[in-house]
Every structure is written in C-alpha cells, then in structure tokens.
C-alpha cells in the first residue's frame, strides 16, 4: 500500500513538472522575422540572429528575393567559359566578418597573385596618358620586384610625401573601423547610424568631402586630381567630391592583399542562408508592407501574403517600389549607377594614341572629365596576344558604336547596369535604422557612410543585436537574453 501511494505521488510530481515546463514553453514568445533582400546584408542579419539568440526566440526567418538567385549586388558573369565578378569584387585583408564567413563556410579564397600585384597602370585624360607605370613583361618575381620598386620611386617623385600621407590616412580610418569587431560586452548596440559612426570616431569624415579632407591635411593637389580621383572613379564611379569616409574606404580598397571568394563572393550569402535555417522565397518581390498592429503583413507580386512580428529591409529603398503603410520617411538619396561592360576581344591602340596593344596598361584609370566615356578599363584575363577579357566601368551605358572605336576586335559583349551605391556628398544625411515605432528595420541606412560587403555585414550585425535588445526590453522576464558567442567575443583575425 505504501509503495503504491509513493508511486502515485511520484507520477503526480512528474506530471506537474512536465505541465510547468510545457506552460513555460507556451508562454515563451516566438517571433517570425521577414527579411527583404538576400545580399550580404540580409543573409548576415539571419546569421547573426541565429548566432546571438536562444533557439526559442526566433521561430522562423523568411528571406524574400525578387531575383532567381541570392547575393544581391554580389554576382558573377561567364564570358567564353570563364567566370568573373560582376558586382562587389574585392575584400580588404581586415574585413574580419567576411573572413570568418569564408572560414566557417569552408570557402576558398582568391588572394593576389604575383602578376596581379605588379599590374601596369595608366592615368588617361581622354587624349594622353598623364602617367604610366613601367611594365617589364617579365614573369620573373625578381624582375617584378625591381620594376615595382622603380614604379614606387617614380610615383614618389611625381606626388611627393603625400603618398605616405595617403597611406597613413587610410590606416587611421581602418584602425577606427576595427572597433566594430570588439566584443559585445564593450560595444554598444546602436539605434542610429550617427551614434554608430561617432563611437568609432568616423562621423566627422562624413561632414566634408574627401577633397576638402585631404586638402586640409596638405595633400598634393596633383595627387588628388590624378591618382586619388582614379581610385574613387574605379571603386565608387564618383569624384573626390564624395564624403571623406566613403573616400577613405575607397582608398583602402586600392591597397595590397585584396582578396575575393573563389567561384564568386555571392557564395557567402548563399552559405549564410543555408546555415541559418531560413525559408527562402526566390523570385518573390514584396509589393507592400503594412503595419496591422502588433505585426506586419507582407504581400508579394506572386499574390501571396505573409505575417511577421519583425520586418528587416536589407536592400536600398531608393529605387524600391514596395509600398509601406504607414509611409516611411528617409532622406532623399540617389543611387550611383555603374554600368559594367564585359568584352572579349582586343583594345584598339590607336584610340589611346599608341602603336601596339602591348603599350596599353592593364589598368586604364581616368581623371574627372565630362569628355571621358568610361571611368576605367581593366584586363581580367589574357588569352593570347590579341585576345583578352576586359571589364569597363562607366556612368552611362556604352553604345556599340563607341565600343567599336575603343576595341579593334569585339567577339563578345555583356552589359550590366548596377544601382551600385549611394551618390555620396557631404555632409551626409542618414536614414534611421528603425523605420517606425515598432520593428521595421533598415540595414542599408549605413550605406550613406560607406558601401562595401563588409560595411553591410557590420551594419547587419548591429541590426541583429538591436532587434534582440529591443525585444528584451519588451519582456520583463528577460526571455530574450542575447546568447553569448565565442566566435563574436574572440573573433578570428587571420591574415591572408
């Protein structure tokens, strides 16, 4: 009798404990997140939400992509069987989020080869080459080293100590940016872009143009007009009138040890999505986002409707046709369109006033002039003496008639019009990270500071933390505690 009573009591206790556990789980709030855009920003938000939050916090993450592939402005093209980056192409050796993504996803890295590091450069004004580096044509690393040394000396004679100042300017900016990789315990969650920039001592660079910043630092006007203009026209398709921070980031993207992901940078976005337990909706464009009180209703051009407690916009709103109710307000901003033209063929040396194709530099940069139809031409691959694959950047589409002047042979041509990055100016205005008084977030607000794959990942990481911290403030029991992450508090900083 005693034994039977004891068993009954034990069963009742176990039942009570089980009921309590189930009740707690039912009371634990579950949150659906909808992300518009599958580029590095949207995929990084999904990754960091999963990394930082308890598994019971975010029940489902949906990502909507209007195109048939993920990656956003990371994309590749295939020319005659060879694959090349068509959009966001290069990464800095201190882009630590991108480095960690590639290691985590077991992606292979394309580092600079010896031949790429000694690429010949010419600065073209539309009629003449103002400056050309020496090109030995030798594959010997010893010869390339001495040729590179000679070119450095020649550039130092032309531009003076301002070249050294330029390196220091970039290093200071990069060092300040590295603060965004500090542990979460020492790094605040930022609710607006201005505070995020001020915390890293980067905000002042957005208040004046790159030209004003460099002239204030006593840079050589010739260096600004030539080499620095070439760099900003290549990386942002804009002049030195861009903001100082965007300009500094552009200069950082012209240094050594730049890298990319073998097979295409878009694989970072694809890998992050695959590892983040995401429901992916390809070829589904969101036509409207409506705040219906407590959650958002998203309607797509496919005729589908979805509800989410949290909505993240991870694509530029500037040219987006999505309707928001209530209407959202952001500072007026134009996107800088960059036309990428890929040509398999051979340049016409006569167009550049030269006698031979071998006399044309592998990278032709240009100064700021209304008479120049392109910002740069670069050799992507040499197939034979008169057969190359080239990439051209321009602010307008290049017509066939113009291309027939620039090229003596043109076997294959491919054009892509990118709404690539903001049209920068100073002082910059910033859209809010939080677009309403609930949970509508905007990753691309940070793009007005600088637009790169890494800055998108940095902004996305902050957005993920912002979402979780705001959810935590709505839960008095603290059910939305941010999960500590070993990889976040002790980020790997491998050098290539």
KATAGI-V839937 format. One record per backbone hydrogen bond with DSSP energy under -0.5 kcal/mol. CO is the residue of the C=O (numbers start at 1). NH is the residue of the N-H. Records with the same first field share a line. If there is no record, write none. Layout:
CO=NH + NH
This chain:
1=5
2=6
3=7
4=8
5=9
6=10
7=11
8=12
9=13
10=14
11=15
12=16
13=17
14=18
15=19
16=20
17=21
18=22
19=23
20=24
21=25
22=26
23=27
24=28
31=59 + 60
32=309 + 310
33=62
34=312
35=37 + 64
36=314
38=71
39=43
40=44
41=45
42=46
43=47
44=48
45=49
46=50
47=51
48=52
49=53
52=483
54=57 + 58
57=31 + 59
60=33
61=279
62=35
63=281
64=37
65=283 + 284
67=283
71=74
73=75 + 88
75=86 + 87
77=79 + 84
78=80
79=82
82=79
84=77
91=259
92=95
94=96
95=99
96=100
97=101
98=102
99=103
100=104
101=105
102=107
103=106
108=262
109=111
110=260
113=117
114=118
116=119
120=363
121=133
122=124 + 365
123=130 + 131
124=367
128=125 + 130
131=123
134=136
140=144
141=145
142=146
143=147
144=148
145=149
146=150
147=151
148=152
149=153
150=154
151=155
152=156
153=157
154=158
155=159
156=160
159=162
160=163
161=164 + 165
162=166
163=167
164=168
165=169
166=170
167=171
168=172
169=173
170=174
171=175
172=176
173=177
174=178
176=179
177=180
178=181
179=182
183=186 + 187
184=187
188=190
191=433
192=196
193=197
194=198
195=199
196=200
197=202 + 203
198=201
202=205
203=206
204=207
205=244 + 245
206=427 + 428
208=244
209=213
210=214
211=215
212=216
213=217
214=219
215=218
220=224
221=225
222=226
223=228
224=229
226=230
227=231
228=232
229=233
230=234
231=235
232=236 + 238
239=242
240=211
242=210
243=247
244=248
245=249
246=250
247=251
248=252
249=253
251=254
252=255
259=91
260=110 + 262
261=264
264=267
265=268 + 269
266=270
267=271
268=272
269=273
270=274
271=275
272=276
273=276 + 278
274=277
277=61
278=280
279=63
280=282
281=65 + 284
285=287 + 301
287=323
288=299
289=325
290=292 + 297
295=292
296=298 + 308
297=290 + 299
298=306
299=287 + 288
300=303
304=300
306=298
308=296
310=34
311=441
312=36 + 314
313=443 + 444
317=320
323=289
325=291
334=423
335=337
336=420 + 421
337=339
338=340 + 418
339=341 + 394
340=416
341=392
342=414
343=345 + 390
344=411 + 412
345=388
346=408 + 409
347=349
348=351 + 352
349=352 + 354
350=353
356=359
357=360
362=379
363=122 + 365
364=377
365=124
367=369
369=372
371=373
375=366
376=393
377=364
378=380 + 391
381=383 + 389
384=387
387=383 + 384
388=345 + 390
389=380 + 381
390=343
391=378
392=341
393=375 + 376
394=339
397=399
399=403
400=404
401=405
402=405 + 406
403=407
406=348
409=346
412=344
414=342
416=340 + 418
418=338 + 420
421=336
422=424
433=435 + 442
439=311 + 441
440=435 + 436
441=313
442=445
443=446
444=447
445=448
446=449 + 450
450=452
452=456
453=457
454=458
455=459
456=460
457=461
458=462
459=463
460=464
461=465
462=466
463=467
464=468
465=469
466=470
467=471
468=472
469=473
470=474
471=474 + 475
472=475
474=476
475=478
478=481
481=54
485=489
486=490
488=491
